[in-house]
């Protein structure tokens, strides 16, 4: 028994050794002389062109020494031009013979699409974008085929399954491609049904959901298409909504089914709310810095109010910030909820661990490869040595996100590295981690309006420009011009009635202060006001602004502008005389701006107010004072409606030897049009020039006293469509400091946000109440703009 076992082990060991020896002995061709390289084109399609193409791709040549690395690269390069490759290498007396069997990539003879019932074949072929007769490359075809799959998903066929087969015809080196489609149900949502929801809850939940009904504008918005992931997200959103309404035990069920008529799907949402819970008694533990009354005043709920996890989260955030503003940044707030017996009431016990008080240590910046650290530190609200403030820490992070230089920003406190130094252990450093992104932008835009007709143009912008890069360009190249936190923009616009060029530059935190200094260069040609004359102008504007607080800023400017008025054809004599008064304007002025609106793009609450004054006469050809007070007030009437109230006052006072006739046309005030008094022709309100025969012409004179009032109610129909009604009124006079009976109009319209980041399409109708004559009327107004 022992002998047989020993013999078995011995034979196994010998066999294992011999096997490994054979495996570990590969044929080595490295550095052998290549005697012959033969290329054979498969499929019976010998071609001198294909052979020469293959040889041109190869580094492996006859008479050279063989390199396995180069040969592998050759095979990879040949795979781009040939469908199959079979290499055969033989060695005799250290001389290599290489034979390459190559099969050219076949051409597509036919593409057949089967199974499409609801989507036209022409649309599918257009989306596939591969035609018969083209080379069949499987990798390229797979990319196009994946686009076809995505096209079906975008059309709403969420159950669609697509596959394809390629049949090879060896005799002619061609393939027949067949695409198989199982479309499944359409994913266009025709209706969303709610069960066990109130009408108010349905409105609020509909706004929160990702899934929307398919509508007329879904082509632009992408809404109304069923997505499984969106349904799951909506389920969580609705559940969270119900729990914040007090239904802590709520359950949500979402089903999707196709109606008997077919075509689209219905999303059915059912809620099992359960009992509604409220908050009970609130008790505190651990607070010594603040009394119970101070802490209880910050609660987002009260005894008897509806139970809400969101209210608990807000309360925790408020209490954390309360201590964090006093330097207790390690404070910890915990809630313990207890359900009372025999009633739907949650009592809340709040435990507070106040921690220690800290001061700000060092502020360190990480991740900024281009942006200068000083630019980042200018946005920091924390100062070394001061008491730590968590609220300022959060606002610092938000400010850095808002400047648009960084893809990601993370600002946090860490234990000071030098805590053993004389500073002690009550300091926390601030680390600012940033991930930079591209800050340059090229954009093009186009549009149509009742004022300009067709227009278009382009702009170049660098939001993080560095003017000091001119000194380092020789060493760092173009990257030297990025990182200084400066703003540069060039815009060119070309329209039927105007052409303009503008170059702008702004330097924030000028000389490490809160001043922002900049300048503008512009040149324009306009024919907005009348077809009888055009205005050519060029100007320079130097300006500086200072932030007084979070809502107010003040500024000063100096501008110089040279304009020329060119008349066309036969014009009123007074207009011809006025054209001679165009010339050089040199002016200084100041501005005070107040802005408390909640959004710069679509405000719903707050006030925008601007007080401006200017004196033209620091040199130049004319002297006058320019005063304006411009105001817009936003008030959210309900969750879908916003009331906008506008009242503007502007006055021009000629001084010294100047009068109204000396004020250049492009400095005067004009009234009427889409942006002012809708329902009237643009710029046409007020006095007009008189022809030689004593009759009034169609050319407006403009004015030097203006009042404008506007009331507009805007109602959100859905996320991208608003309807509005308005009442506009305005007065314009050629006399100084004059008030009078305004021209008035009422009307309505819609605004559609066609593109997510572009300007809206606006269509409206204005009815003039007291026009002076019919030539001033233009009831319909239209404005659309786009950019790419």
Secondary structure, DSSP 8 states (H G I E B T S, - for coil): -HHHHHHHHHHHHHHHHHHHHHHT-----TT-EEEEEEEEESTT---HHHHHHHHHH-S--TTSB--HHHHHHHHHHHTTTEEEEEEEEEEETTEEEEEEEEEE--EEEEEEEES-SSS-HHHHHHHH---TTSB--HHHHHHHHHHHHHHHHHTT-TT-EEEEEEEEETTTTEEEEEEEEE--S--BEEEEEEES--HHHHHHHHHH-S-----TTHHHH-TTB--HHHHHHHHHHHHHHHHHTT-TT-EEEEEEEE-TT-SSEEEEEEEE-----EEEEEEEES--SS-HHHHHTT-S--TTSB--HHHHHHHHHHHHHHHHTTT-TT-EEEEEEEE-TTSSEEEEEEEEE-----EEEEEEEES-SSS-HHHHHHT----TTSB--HHHHHHHHHHHHHTT-EEEEEEEEEE-TTTTSTT-SSEEEEEEEEEE---EEEEEEEEEETTTEEEEEEEEEEEEE-TTHHHHHHHHGGGGGBSS-EEEEEEEEEESSEEEEEEEEEESSGGGSSEEEEEEEEEEEE-SS-TTEEEEEEEEEEEEEEE-SSSEEEEEEEEEEEEEEEE-SS--HHHHHHHTT--EEEEEEEEEEEE--S-SSS--SEEEEEEEEEEE-SSSS--EEEEEEEEEEEEE-SSSEEEEEEEEEEEEEE-TT--GGGS-GGGSB---STTSSTEE-TT--S-EEE-TTS-EEEEE--BSEEEEEEEEEEEEEETTEEEEEEEEEEEEESSTT-----EEEEEEEEEE--STTS--EEEEEEEESS-SSGGGEE-EEEEEEEE-
